[in-house]
Amino acid sequence: MLDNLTEGRLECGFGAGIGPFSFAAYNVPWDDKRQITLEALRVIKGIWTHASFTFEGRYFKCKEVDLSIPLVQKPHPPLWMPTRSKESIEEAASTGISTVQWVPAGMAAARRAFDEYREVYQRVKPAAKPHIGLMREIYVAQTDREARAEGEFHWKNFWQRRGGARTYGAHGSTGLSTILDGSRRHELMNMERSIDEGSFICGSPETVADQIKKIASQAGADTFLGEFTFGELTQKQVLNSLKLFTGQVQPELREFEIDALSFPKAEA
C-alpha cells in the first residue's frame, strides 16, 4: 500500500534487532536472530516477486500466497539492511541490498565492513545496484555556536538513555557492534569528540555540509541518512533543523558524488 501511495518511492529496510530485551518479550531466541531475519526476508521477496508463493523453512512457512495490492516498483522496492557480520555482508552485497552503518563501532570498523561489502559486490555483480549509507544524528542551526549549545544536552541525553551498561560482542573481522561497552559510551558522551570523529553531525549549514562530505569520503558512502529527532529536542527545534538542512545543506550535497561501489580499499 505504501508503494502505491508514494507512487513507487518506497524503500524498505530490514534489521535483525538491537537488544535481547525485545526478543524476550516475544519469546524469540536472540542467538537465532540473523537466521530468522534472512529467512523472513526471503519469504517477503518471494511473495513480492511471484504471483503465487509457497515456502517451507526452519522458521516460516506459507502456501500459495499472493499480493492483494500489486507493487508499483518491479520486481520490488529497493532494500536496505545493516551489515555487521560476514554472513549479513555476504547476503546483502550478493543480492543487491543496500547497506548502512550507524555510530557505535566507529568509522574504522564501518569502513572495514564497507570494504568487505564492496569486495563481495564486485565478485558477484548482482543485477540490482545497491547504495552504501551512513546514518547519523544531526542538528543544524544558524551558527556552529548555536548548534553546539542547543545540541549538547540532547546528544548526551540520547546516549544516557540508550544501551545502558550492556555489552555485546563485536562481529567477525569488521569489529562492528550496535551496542556500547562502557568506554565507547563514555567517548560518545563527549560531544566535541563525537563531532570531530564524525559520529555527531552538528553545526551551521556550511559546517554540516562539510562534515557529511568528510565522513562520506572517509567511508566511501554515497548516501546519508539523518536522524533529526533525538534526545528531548522540541518539535520546533527539529523542524527548524530540517528546514535549514533541506534549504541550505541539501543543495550543497547534490553536487557531491562518490562512486561507493568502486571506492578503493582502505590501506592497512
C-alpha positions in Angstrom: 0.0 0.0 0.0 2.8 2.4 0.8 4.5 1.7 -2.5 1.2 2.7 -4.2 0.5 5.8 -2.0 4.0 7.1 -2.7 3.8 6.3 -6.4 6.8 4.0 -6.2 9.1 6.0 -3.9 9.1 3.5 -1.0 12.4 2.0 0.1 12.4 -0.8 2.7 14.9 -1.5 5.5 15.3 -4.8 7.3 17.2 -5.4 10.5 17.7 -8.3 12.9 17.2 -6.2 16.0 19.4 -4.5 18.5 18.8 -5.8 22.1 17.8 -9.1 23.7 15.1 -7.3 25.7 12.8 -7.1 22.7 13.3 -10.7 21.8 12.5 -11.9 25.3 9.1 -10.1 25.1 8.1 -12.3 22.2 9.9 -15.4 23.3 12.2 -15.4 20.3 15.8 -16.7 20.7 18.4 -14.0 20.4 21.0 -16.3 19.1 18.8 -17.2 16.0 18.0 -13.6 15.1 20.2 -13.4 12.0 18.9 -16.7 10.5 15.3 -15.7 11.3 15.7 -12.3 9.6 17.4 -13.7 6.5 14.7 -16.4 6.1 11.9 -13.8 6.7 13.5 -11.6 4.0 13.5 -14.5 1.5 9.8 -15.1 2.2 8.9 -11.4 1.7 10.9 -11.1 -1.5 9.3 -14.4 -2.7 5.8 -13.0 -2.1 6.7 -9.7 -3.8 8.1 -11.4 -6.9 5.7 -14.4 -7.5 2.1 -14.5 -8.5 1.7 -17.3 -6.0 4.4 -18.1 -3.5 4.9 -21.3 -1.4 7.7 -21.7 1.1 8.6 -24.0 4.0 11.7 -23.2 6.0 13.1 -23.6 9.5 11.1 -20.7 11.0 8.4 -19.8 8.4 6.1 -21.5 6.0 3.4 -20.3 3.7 1.3 -21.8 0.9 0.1 -20.1 -2.3 0.3 -16.6 -1.0 -0.3 -13.7 -3.4 -0.3 -9.9 -3.1 -3.8 -8.3 -2.8 -2.2 -4.9 -3.9 0.3 -5.2 -6.7 3.6 -3.3 -6.2 4.4 -0.2 -8.3 8.1 -0.9 -8.3 9.3 -4.0 -10.1 10.5 -6.5 -9.1 10.1 -4.9 -5.6 11.1 -1.7 -3.7 14.8 -1.1 -3.1 16.0 -2.9 0.1 18.3 -1.8 2.9 20.0 -3.8 5.6 22.6 -3.0 8.3 25.5 -5.4 7.9 27.5 -6.2 11.0 28.6 -9.8 10.3 30.3 -11.6 7.4 27.0 -13.5 6.8 24.9 -10.4 6.5 27.5 -8.6 4.4 27.5 -11.6 2.0 23.8 -11.8 1.8 23.3 -8.1 1.2 26.1 -7.4 -1.3 25.5 -10.6 -3.3 21.8 -9.8 -3.8 22.0 -6.1 -4.3 20.6 -5.0 -0.9 22.0 -1.5 0.1 23.9 -1.3 3.4 24.0 1.2 6.1 26.2 1.7 9.2 25.5 3.7 12.3 27.7 5.3 15.0 28.6 2.9 17.9 31.5 0.9 16.4 33.3 4.0 15.0 34.4 4.9 11.5 37.3 2.4 11.2 35.0 -0.6 11.7 32.4 0.8 9.4 35.0 1.3 6.7 36.2 -2.4 7.1 32.6 -3.6 6.7 32.0 -1.4 3.6 35.3 -2.7 2.1 34.2 -6.3 2.7 30.8 -5.4 1.2 32.4 -3.9 -1.9 34.6 -7.0 -2.4 31.5 -9.3 -2.4 29.6 -7.0 -4.7 32.4 -6.8 -7.2 32.8 -10.6 -7.1 29.1 -11.4 -7.6 27.9 -8.3 -9.5 24.1 -8.7 -8.8 21.6 -7.2 -11.1 20.4 -4.6 -8.6 22.9 -1.7 -8.0 22.9 -1.0 -4.2 23.9 2.0 -2.2 26.2 2.4 0.8 25.0 4.7 3.5 26.0 6.3 6.8 23.3 7.1 9.4 23.9 9.9 11.9 22.1 12.0 14.5 22.1 15.5 13.1 21.3 19.0 14.4 21.5 22.2 12.2 21.3 25.7 13.5 22.2 29.1 12.1 25.7 29.1 13.6 28.1 26.5 14.9 27.9 28.0 18.4 24.1 27.9 18.5 24.0 24.3 17.2 26.5 23.1 19.8 24.9 25.0 22.6 21.4 23.6 21.8 22.5 20.2 20.7 24.8 19.1 23.5 22.2 18.3 26.1 20.1 16.2 23.6 23.2 14.3 22.3 24.2 13.4 25.8 20.6 12.6 26.8 20.3 10.3 23.8 23.3 8.2 24.9 22.4 8.2 28.5 19.1 6.5 27.7 20.4 4.2 25.0 22.3 1.0 25.7 22.9 1.3 29.4 25.8 -0.8 30.6 25.1 -3.8 28.5 28.0 -5.1 26.4 27.6 -7.2 23.3 30.4 -8.8 21.3 31.6 -7.4 18.0 31.1 -9.4 14.9 33.8 -11.1 12.9 36.6 -9.3 11.1 34.7 -6.0 10.9 34.6 -5.5 14.7 31.1 -4.0 14.4 28.6 -3.9 17.2 25.5 -1.8 17.7 25.5 -1.8 21.5 28.1 0.0 23.5 30.7 -1.1 26.0 31.4 1.4 28.8 34.5 3.0 27.2 32.8 3.6 23.9 29.7 5.0 25.5 31.9 7.4 27.5 33.6 8.6 24.3 30.3 9.3 22.7 29.1 11.3 25.7 31.8 13.8 24.8 30.1 15.9 22.2 33.1 17.7 20.8 35.0 14.4 20.3 31.9 12.9 18.7 31.7 15.8 16.2 35.4 15.6 15.5 35.3 11.9 14.7 32.1 12.2 12.6 29.8 10.5 14.9 27.6 13.5 15.5 26.7 15.9 12.7 26.2 19.3 14.3 26.7 22.9 13.2 25.7 25.6 10.8 24.5 24.6 7.3 28.0 25.1 5.9 29.7 23.1 8.6 27.2 20.3 8.4 27.7 20.0 4.6 31.4 19.8 5.2 31.0 17.2 7.9 28.8 15.0 5.7 31.3 15.2 2.8 34.1 14.3 5.2 32.5 11.1 6.6 31.3 10.1 3.1 34.8 10.4 1.8 36.3 8.5 4.8 33.9 5.6 4.4 33.2 5.6 0.7 29.5 6.2 1.1 27.1 7.6 -1.4 24.0 8.0 0.9 23.4 10.0 4.1 20.6 9.1 6.5 19.9 11.7 9.1 18.1 11.2 12.4 16.8 14.6 13.2 14.7 13.7 16.3 16.8 12.5 19.3 17.2 13.3 23.0 14.4 15.7 24.0 14.5 18.1 21.1 11.3 20.0 20.7 9.2 19.9 17.6 10.2 23.5 16.8 13.9 22.7 17.1 13.6 19.6 14.9 11.6 21.4 12.2 14.0 24.3 12.2 16.9 21.9 11.8 15.1 20.1 9.0 14.3 23.4 7.3 18.0 24.5 7.3 19.1 21.1 6.1 16.7 20.9 3.1 17.1 24.6 2.2 20.9 25.1 2.6 22.7 21.7 3.1 21.0 19.5 0.5 21.7 21.9 -2.4 25.4 21.8 -1.5 25.4 18.0 -1.3 23.7 17.4 -4.7 26.9 18.4 -6.4 29.0 16.0 -4.3 29.2 12.4 -5.7 31.1 9.3 -4.7 31.3 6.1 -6.6 30.7 4.0 -3.5 30.8 0.5 -5.1 34.2 1.1 -6.7 35.7 3.0 -3.8 39.3 1.9 -3.2 40.0 -0.3 -0.2 41.5 1.4 2.9 45.2 0.9 3.4 46.0 -1.5 6.2 
